[in-house]
Amino acid sequence: MSPHRHGAHRGRGGHRRRDPRVARTRAVALEAARKLLVEEGPDAVTALRVSEATGIARTTIYRHWPNRDDLLRDTVATEEPESHISLTGDTRADLIAMLGHMVDRMGKRRGARMMAVALERSGHRGEAGGPHREMVRRRMEPLRNIIEAGVESGQLQGGLDIDAAVAQVAGPLFFQAVFMRRKVTEAFIASTVDSFLTAQSK
């Protein structure tokens, strides 16, 4: 087998190094795929459309992504995880602030498209849904941290199901922003958090 196969070759010490041209090709293809996803939706993310947008041969694209699911998976996986904000230690205030930040990000068409695809495909069984579930998990991690801190500080009940709590807090907002395409107001965010906290105090 040629040592240059798949764009890799051996440097000093026998270590395999990726040809920078391969990395550039992948980056260009994924950027085109992201643009197609944002502007036209997941059905537009195909090897043919990426090839047309970039001039990269379809055979090259298929070499990197043998099927469409692989291409869509890597396109979604490039989305950055939810950034963290400065926390106050007040569970209500921190939840409202983080949810507001997440809604602002989803208000951008790219963020909404990426999350919609991730949520839809995270339900697929096995490896097909794995990367999408990972993206959703990364997006939800800051909320999980706030809720866990609330339990530790006594502001939330001990023994709380953290995953269920995250779904109760984030679910209504994602439904409004991603699926209904409605504006999520500060009042809606505060009401969602207060409903969650009221239910925890019973």
Secondary structure, 3 states (H helix, E strand, C coil): CCCCHHHEEECHHHCEEECHHHHHHHHHHHHHHHHHHHHHCHHHCCHHHHHHHHCCCHHHHHHHCCCHHHHHHHHHHCCCCCCCCCCCCCHHHHHHHHHHHHHHHHCCHHHHHHHHHHHHHCCCCHHHCHHHHHHHHHHHHHHHHHHHHHHHHCCCCCCCCHHHHHHHHHHHHHHHHHHCCCCCCHHHHHHHHHHHHHHHHC
